[in-house]
Amino acid sequence: MSHKPSVLIVGLGSYSRMHVPEATRAEIEEVGIELIALPTGEACTRYNQLREEEHVVAALHLTC
């Protein structure tokens, strides 16, 4: 069993003030992980939609 997720969901904060640098995005996708970056509320919803069918993890920015 692989411990590498197939999807990484990044919550960018309520107003999307946080950003995922292109170099970071490229490295994540290069190792075969899909990266989804959304405002945090939408990121939580998407995580809950995918968690039953994908090996998904989330990193959530909660303050802005």
PyMOL commands that set and color helices and strands:
alter all, ss='L'
color gray80, all
select helices_A, chain A and resi 22-30+40-50
alter helices_A, ss='H'
color red, helices_A
select strands_A, chain A and resi 7-12+34-38+56-61
alter strands_A, ss='S'
color yellow, strands_A
deselect
rebuild
show_as cartoon
